[in-house]
């Protein structure tokens, strides 16, 4: 059989960057090219086009074609019910369990009781030496859970070396979260290294200490800040274990990392790849032969929304896709209803099956580091490495991770990133689908389980204090307005309303009326549509009949020039608080004199406008 090559592109001239730029400039119509250049919250530049990166090697992560562990979050406060959930997960595709104990950095209000009895109940009928992964997410208040797990393994006759358990010891993340510590780092080290050496002596292979970047991500921090914090914590634990007399070659496998994966696919992929390169650099500096770092991923807490929570399924799927392609060894998908409460069986099943689909049907694990050679991701990976290493060096100069927290080094940088992020969310530049964009005021109530959280005694005295890094969710400011709307509906039977005062024909007003509807309903203010009006008297009568508190003029600039001022005067006489959909123009002073309170437009501070409306509504 003869193979015939068909060079389909041979008759076309080779495309060049210059040709592309000419086409782009035609679309920009005089606008600067820099308009297409994006920036991360670390100030890293993202160009619109990259050439192929040649001569690069894949970043070594998981063994070739090996799947990541499908971890299922086990956090029900009732240990017997948690056991039932764990068995269901393992019987239906889960390959690991993330045991989240109360007081842990990622507990988010729930978690297992850190007692020997609870551990025994959770592990009932689970074969810990059958190849499943176990990860402990614990805090100082639940630190004894690690010992209880070890004792359970030994007492039940399991070989510790055959159990794949990551013990998750991480006092640095807990201190960062709380903003205080009862002990100095020198006092913490013997307790941590003593526990690690004791577990290793029992035959457990680890890893034992977790360098957890989620605390930075959950607090609104950037990718560079998360990476630098993980490096600082990882090095602190590595030094501590080495100082306790454990050879560095052995200590190397006792530390692992945990990162948050969010819905920014390329940035998440670059972050995971960057961590492997950065950790290899640290290993080399220690005189060690680099070995692939075990990286566990949690889908990001901060991206979850309470409103329209089904959209969270899309967010977590993208995050899992990104982390999986970038070589994460284990992934825990936060169920899409977690921000509302303890997830029910359906939410847990979706979290599990989304991973199974990506592995078994999309075969994502079959290609190692598919991003290798992709110019955009390679460039972003390198930028993250350089910036994260610089910040890591700052923390080292401060005296290490604990000292850097005491100085507020990480906290100040996280605060700056969060401030910038909050501003973009308020202006809807960073869109939250289902919350700040495309809100659904008619969504049904989402089912979650009822459970009483485990109560833990405070851990130690708040002896050494510094700025805390509490977790946030990006949607909270808009959700607070939706809560006010729900309260109004419950109390009076009606939400706040805005009458869309459409002027002219549908061709004139539809675009801005659609924008205005999404704008106001993002704050829980129900938008009442209308037909186009030309007569100010008819417009005012329709407004009065609607029962709305507010009115928003919607039309084209051309129609505004002819009719907006008269329409505004009629609406003001009818008692409306008036907004206009569109950017301010030279006519703004006249429109304000006619009664227009303000303009709403893309890039404007939607959150501030909506909050101002609720303050105005409050006396009414």
Secondary structure, DSSP 8 states (H G I E B T S, - for coil): -------TTTTS----HHHHHHHHHHHHTT--GGGG-EE-TT--EE-S------S------SSTT---EEEEEE--SSHHHHHHHHHHHHHTT--EEEEEBTTSTT-TT--B--SHHHHHHHTTT--TTSS-EEEEE--GGGTHHHHHHHHHHHHTT--GGGSEEE--B-HHHHHHHHTEESS-HHHHHHHHHHHHHHHHHTT-----EEEE-HHHHHTT--HHHHHHHHHHHHHHHHHHHHHTT--HHHHGGGEEEEEEE-S-HHHHHHHHHHHHHHHHHHHHHTT-------EEEEE-STT--STTTTHHHHHHHHHHHHHHHTT-SEEE---TTTTTSB--HHHHHHHHHHHHHHHHTS-GGGSS-TTTT-HHHHHHHHHHHHHHHHHHHHHHHTTSHHHHHHHTHHHHHHHHHHHHHHHHHHTTSS--BTTTBS--TT------B----------S---EE--------TTHHHHHHHHHHHHHHHHHS---EEEEEEBS-HHHHHHHHHHHHHHHHTTT-EEE----B--HHHHHHHHHHHT-SEEEEE--HHHIIIIIHHHHHHHHHTT-EEEEES---TTHHHHHHTTEEEEE-TTS-HHHHHHHHHHHHHT-
